[in-house]
């Protein structure tokens, strides 16, 4: 019996699992937990052709959970697998061509600090709550997280005042204000670097002095005029036959979607946050320059309001249909995905989760093809 057959046999032992024909089974999806065993696991035909060995893929027909079977997949299911089996399922990255995420953009050479100060533990706790799991140093580097603003500047030998003109009559005031902001960012904010490493989108965690500012954007070099776009540092297979472009407005929303649905062990997904909904077309054009992914599937992880799924809503589906009408013929599918889950807040009042940016809140996916 081959390794992949042993894995299918082991998965078939999970509660609720069913056979689905030759070399394919159905299991209860570990993400949406639909009791009808909607998650199919079987031989990944494209990878078989490219790598000459039988690797397993999975796809849930109820939610968005899909990818290649690998260590993260087994961990999600709580299954222990021996090293030989893990090696047999390994997808060799040297066979893929990865994306250069800054096509026709000037990019700063910035290193994310690989250490966490004890005084910044509360920031890691905040991130872990939103991620729905403990955040690690590897996560900080992959998601380009700026835990400590001052450390980022010192590690990269950056000058906080480089954008100021010493001849400006207001120089001292602006310098003092920048110094003040730098201290606030260092002590009370956590941020993420844009795709060109030039903008830091900072989230206020506990600054009383700037309590009216939930988010602030700091520009490292104002001579670089790229529009805002955020992408995690994740390889993308440019030769993927079924690529998926995943987009959301907020950084935390696209990270939440990635954490929830995509283990990304086959590198066929692009993840990008656009900043504001008006930027969808601009960012999509940039993604196409980067990847050439025509005929891709597009997932838009949208903010949910009461009328968001109304086809006539000016702010909901009608808005997205109008926005993407000229692009519809270029892609295999365009999905608008909402989190329609409800929960009770600390006062016992029922609320919508609304988005994917905080995985401590419940998730119930509603996906609509436009």
Residue pairs with C-beta under 8 A, 6 or more apart in sequence:
1 9
2 54
3 84
3 85
3 88
3 89
4 23
4 43
4 54
4 55
4 56
4 88
4 89
5 23
6 85
7 56
7 69
7 81
7 85
7 89
8 23
8 24
8 25
8 41
8 42
8 56
10 79
10 81
11 17
11 25
11 27
11 41
11 77
11 79
12 18
12 19
12 25
14 27
14 28
14 77
15 28
16 27
16 28
16 35
16 37
17 25
17 26
17 27
17 28
17 37
18 25
18 26
18 37
19 25
19 26
20 26
20 40
20 42
23 42
23 43
24 40
24 41
24 42
24 43
25 40
25 41
25 42
26 37
26 38
26 39
26 40
26 41
27 37
27 39
27 41
27 58
27 77
28 34
28 35
28 37
28 39
29 38
29 39
29 60
29 62
29 63
29 65
30 39
30 65
30 76
30 77
31 60
31 63
31 65
31 76
31 260
31 261
32 38
32 60
32 62
32 63
32 65
32 365
34 60
34 62
34 63
36 62
38 60
38 61
38 62
39 58
39 59
39 60
39 61
39 62
39 65
40 58
40 59
40 60
40 61
41 56
41 57
41 58
41 69
42 56
42 57
43 54
43 55
43 56
43 57
44 55
44 56
44 57
44 68
44 266
46 241
46 242
47 55
47 57
47 68
47 91
47 266
48 54
48 55
50 95
50 239
51 91
51 92
51 95
53 88
55 68
55 69
55 89
55 91
56 68
56 69
56 89
57 66
57 67
57 68
57 69
57 266
58 65
58 66
58 67
58 68
58 69
58 73
59 65
59 66
60 66
63 261
63 365
64 257
64 260
64 261
64 262
64 299
64 337
64 365
64 367
65 260
65 261
65 262
66 261
66 262
67 73
67 262
67 263
67 264
67 265
67 266
68 89
68 91
68 263
68 265
68 266
69 89
69 265
70 86
70 89
70 90
70 91
70 263
70 265
71 81
71 86
71 265
72 263
72 265
73 263
73 265
74 80
74 81
74 86
76 263
91 265
91 266
91 267
93 235
93 267
96 235
96 237
96 238
96 239
96 267
97 237
97 238
97 239
98 235
98 236
98 237
98 238
98 267
99 235
99 236
99 238
99 270
99 290
99 291
100 290
101 195
101 231
101 290
102 195
102 196
102 290
103 286
103 289
103 290
104 289
105 195
105 196
105 226
106 196
106 224
106 226
107 195
107 196
107 197
107 198
108 196
108 197
108 198
108 220
108 221
108 224
109 156
109 197
110 152
110 156
110 193
110 197
110 220
111 155
111 156
112 140
112 141
112 144
112 145
112 146
112 152
112 193
113 147
113 148
113 151
113 152
113 155
114 137
114 140
114 141
115 137
115 151
116 124
116 137
116 140
116 147
116 148
117 147
117 148
117 151
120 147
120 148
122 205
122 206
123 147
123 190
123 205
124 135
124 147
126 190
126 205
127 135
127 139
127 145
127 190
128 134
128 135
129 358
129 360
130 252
130 255
130 256
130 357
130 358
130 359
130 360
131 139
131 255
131 256
131 259
131 359
132 256
132 259
132 260
132 359
132 360
133 259
133 359
135 145
139 145
140 147
141 233
142 232
142 233
142 234
143 192
143 232
143 233
143 255
144 192
144 193
144 197
144 230
144 232
144 233
145 190
145 191
145 192
146 152
146 190
146 191
146 192
146 193
146 200
146 202
147 190
148 186
149 182
149 185
149 186
149 189
149 191
149 200
149 202
149 218
150 182
150 185
150 186
151 186
152 158
152 200
153 159
153 160
153 182
158 220
160 178
160 179
160 182
161 175
161 178
162 221
163 219
163 221
163 222
164 171
164 174
164 175
164 178
165 171
168 174
181 216
181 218
184 207
184 209
184 210
185 191
185 200
185 202
185 216
185 218
187 207
188 204
188 205
188 206
188 207
188 210
189 202
189 203
189 204
189 205
189 207
189 216
190 202
190 203
190 205
191 200
191 201
191 202
191 203
191 218
192 200
192 201
192 230
192 251
193 199
193 200
193 230
194 200
194 201
194 226
194 228
194 229
194 230
195 226
195 229
195 230
195 231
195 272
196 224
196 226
196 229
197 220
198 219
198 220
198 221
198 224
198 226
199 217
199 218
199 219
199 220
199 228
200 217
200 218
200 220
201 215
201 217
201 228
201 230
201 251
201 275
202 215
202 216
202 217
202 218
203 214
203 215
203 252
204 210
204 211
204 213
204 214
204 215
204 216
207 213
210 216
217 228
227 279
227 282
228 274
228 275
228 279
229 272
229 273
229 274
229 275
229 279
229 283
229 286
230 251
230 254
230 272
230 273
230 275
231 270
231 271
231 272
231 273
232 254
232 255
232 258
232 271
234 258
234 264
234 267
234 269
234 271
235 267
236 243
236 267
236 268
236 269
236 270
236 291
237 243
237 266
237 267
237 268
238 291
238 292
240 266
240 267
240 268
240 293
242 268
242 297
243 268
243 269
243 270
243 291
243 293
243 296
243 297
244 268
244 269
244 270
244 296
244 297
244 298
244 299
245 269
245 270
245 272
245 284
245 287
245 291
245 293
245 296
245 297
245 298
245 299
245 331
246 254
246 257
246 258
246 262
246 269
246 270
246 271
246 272
246 298
246 299
246 301
247 254
247 272
247 273
247 274
247 280
247 283
247 284
247 298
247 299
247 300
247 301
248 254
248 257
248 272
248 273
248 274
248 300
248 301
248 302
248 355
248 356
249 273
249 274
249 275
249 276
249 277
249 302
249 303
250 273
250 355
250 357
251 273
252 356
252 357
252 358
253 273
253 301
253 303
253 355
253 356
253 357
254 271
254 272
254 273
254 301
254 356
255 271
255 357
256 301
256 355
256 356
256 357
256 358
256 359
257 271
257 299
257 301
257 337
257 356
258 264
258 269
258 271
259 359
260 356
260 359
260 363
262 269
262 271
270 287
270 290
270 291
270 293
272 283
272 287
274 280
274 282
274 283
280 300
280 323
280 324
281 323
281 324
281 327
284 298
284 327
287 293
288 294
294 330
294 331
295 330
295 331
295 332
296 331
296 332
297 331
297 332
297 333
297 334
297 335
298 324
298 331
298 333
298 334
298 335
299 335
299 337
300 320
300 334
300 335
300 336
300 337
301 337
301 355
301 356
302 308
302 320
302 336
302 337
302 338
302 355
303 354
303 355
304 338
304 339
304 340
304 352
304 353
304 354
304 355
304 366
305 315
305 316
305 352
305 354
306 352
307 313
307 315
307 316
308 315
308 316
308 317
308 338
309 316
309 317
309 338
309 340
309 366
309 368
310 316
310 317
310 318
311 317
311 318
311 321
312 318
313 319
317 336
317 368
317 370
320 334
320 336
320 370
321 370
324 334
324 370
327 334
328 334
328 370
333 369
334 369
334 370
335 367
335 368
335 369
335 370
336 367
336 368
336 369
336 370
337 365
337 366
337 367
337 368
338 365
338 366
338 367
338 368
339 352
339 353
339 354
339 355
339 356
339 363
339 364
339 365
339 366
340 352
340 353
340 364
340 365
340 366
341 352
341 353
341 361
341 362
341 363
341 364
342 350
342 351
342 352
342 353
342 362
342 364
343 350
343 351
343 353
343 361
343 362
344 350
344 351
345 351
353 361
353 362
353 363
353 364
356 363
